[in-house]
Amino acid sequence: MKTVTLEVKAPKVAMADFAAAWKSGKAAREARIAFATPELLWKVLTAKRWELLKALCGAGPVSIREASRRVERDVKAVHADISALLAAGVLERTEDGQVTFPYEAVKVEFLLHAA
């Protein structure tokens, strides 16, 4: 099963981890998308966008109209959500203009520290 890990890491730490994984050869095996803060993660991944990701998990490339049909939402609203997810690097656009979430599972990983 192809899984992506969504994590919270400072950009400097995320880049250092990526460089280390690249050198060790693990970079190609572990799909990770990092957010700088938990607040940014929750801002990008709203409840409606989680619903959209769930509908696109393992579905392959789909049109925005098909994505909106799957989640039973307005095409314009789904288009806005897809644009935000594309900008954040969570979704990918295919050469023919469709969108894809090329994973079958999502793991969210972050640590909450005491203030």
Buried (B, 14 or more C-beta within 10 A) or exposed (E): EEEBBBBBBEEEEBEEBBEEBEEEEEBEEEBBBBBBEEEEBEEBBEEEBEBBBEBBBEBEBBEBEBBBBBBEBEBEEBBEBBEBBEEBEBBEEEEEEBBBBBBEEBEBEEEEEEE
